[in-house]
């Protein structure tokens, strides 16, 4: 029974998403880091700041934000 309890202990812990920096966010979005900085300055992209000035992003939030701009290529079903 003890071994069964130990395997289930981690099952209830929330998954922690590591934040990414501007360079990685730009790579994920397919744009330049300077454009990401411009989006941040205009508050057009979900972000947060760590320790004052370091800008960070959650990949899950960027994915949702990116989906707003998805175009199906003009193909009508």
C-alpha positions in Angstrom: 0.0 0.0 0.0 2.8 2.4 0.8 4.2 2.2 -2.8 0.8 2.9 -4.2 0.4 6.0 -2.1 3.8 7.3 -3.1 3.0 7.0 -6.9 -0.3 9.0 -6.4 1.2 11.8 -4.3 2.4 13.8 -7.3 -0.9 13.3 -9.2 -2.6 16.3 -7.5 0.2 18.8 -8.0 -0.5 21.5 -10.6 1.7 21.5 -13.6 4.1 24.5 -13.5 4.7 26.3 -16.7 8.1 27.9 -17.0 8.0 31.4 -18.4 9.9 32.3 -21.6 11.8 35.5 -22.5 11.4 37.9 -25.4 13.8 36.1 -27.6 11.9 32.7 -27.2 8.5 34.4 -27.6 9.7 36.0 -30.8 10.9 32.7 -32.1 7.6 31.0 -31.2 5.5 33.8 -32.9 7.8 34.0 -35.9 8.5 37.7 -35.5 11.5 39.8 -34.4 12.2 40.5 -30.8 11.8 44.2 -31.5 8.2 43.6 -32.6 7.6 41.7 -29.4 8.9 44.7 -27.4 6.6 46.9 -29.4 3.6 44.7 -28.6 4.6 44.8 -24.9 4.9 48.6 -24.9 1.5 48.9 -26.5 0.0 46.3 -24.1 -1.1 44.2 -27.1 0.4 40.9 -26.0 -0.1 39.0 -22.7 3.1 39.3 -20.6 4.3 39.9 -17.1 7.5 41.4 -15.5 9.8 39.5 -13.2 11.9 41.5 -10.7 11.0 44.8 -12.2 12.1 44.9 -15.8 12.5 41.3 -17.1 9.6 40.6 -19.5 8.3 37.1 -19.5 5.5 35.2 -21.3 3.6 32.1 -20.7 3.6 29.8 -23.8 0.0 28.8 -23.2 -1.1 32.5 -23.2 0.9 33.2 -26.4 -0.7 30.2 -28.1 -4.2 31.6 -27.3 -3.2 35.1 -28.4 -1.7 33.8 -31.6 -4.9 31.9 -32.5 -6.8 35.2 -32.7 -4.9 35.9 -35.9 -5.3 32.5 -37.5 -6.5 32.6 -41.2 -7.7 29.4 -42.9 -6.1 30.4 -46.2 -9.4 31.5 -47.8 -10.6 28.0 -48.5 -14.4 27.8 -48.1 -15.8 24.5 -46.8 
